[in-house]
Amino acid sequence: MQRKHIQVFGTVQGVGFRFYTERIAREYNIKGTVQNVEDYVDIYAQGNNKELEQFIQSVIKGASPASSVTNYTIEDLDTDDSLTEFKTI
């Protein structure tokens, strides 16, 4: 089990990016949050190592058809046992 903080930059606001990110998270059984922050999208994601990696790859390829990711950062975090779902903030 791992937890990551992911910041995604590019054309990621106003294009359904958070909606698609939430759908992908449910597909891979990821817990956490996604939200718009200034000019990027902030994601906190926790899950099994393989599923979390698949989730991250899907998101950085462009979660929504209209999005275009130009850059991203990934930071390791301590796991949070209180997480029970993935939601848009």
N, C-alpha and C positions, 0 to 999 in steps of 0.2 A: 504494500500500500504506500502510495506517495501522494504528496500534495504540491501543487505548483501555482505560482502567480505568473500569469501571462499577460503581457501588454501587446496589443495588436494595433499597428499603425497602417494608414493608407485610406482607401475609400471603404470605410467600415461603419459609418454612421449614415442613417437615412436610407439604407439599402437592405434592411431585414437581417443584418448580421447577427444581432442578439437572438432573434427568433430562431434562425437556423442553428446557431451555437447551442441553444437549449435543446433543440431536436437531436443534434449530434450527441450531446451529453447523455440524453436518455437512451440513445442507441447503445452507447458504450458503458452505461451504468455509472456515470460520473456524477459526483456530488459537488455542489459549490454554487458560484454566482457569476453572472455576467452583467456589466453595466457600461454605459457611455461615460467617459471622463474627458472633459475638454475636447481634444481632437483625436482621441483613440478609444479603444475598447479595453476594459479591464476585466480579466477573467481569473477567478480562483477556482481551481479544479482538483478534485481528489478522487483517486480510484486505484484499481489494481495496475501494476506497472505496464503490462502489455496494452490494456484497454486505454489507459491514460495516454500512452504514446500514440495510439491510433487516433484518439480524440484530438490531441495537439496537432498531429499531421493534417487531419481533416480541417481544423480551424485555420491553420496558417496557409493552407492552399486556397482559402477563401470560403468561409462558411456559407455565404449566400451567393447565388449566381451573379448578382450585380456588384459584389464586393471585389476589391483588389487590394491585397495585402502587400505593402512595400517594405515593411520591417516589423520585427517583433522581438520581445525580450522574454526570457523564461528564468524564473527564480525558484529554487527549492525552498519549501516551507515545512515546518513540522506538521504532522497530520492532526486533524481536528475530529475527534470521535463524535462530536455533537452534530455533524453534518448529516442530514437525512434526505436531501433532495437537491436538485439543481434548479435555480430560479433566476429570472431576470429582475434586476433591481431598478 
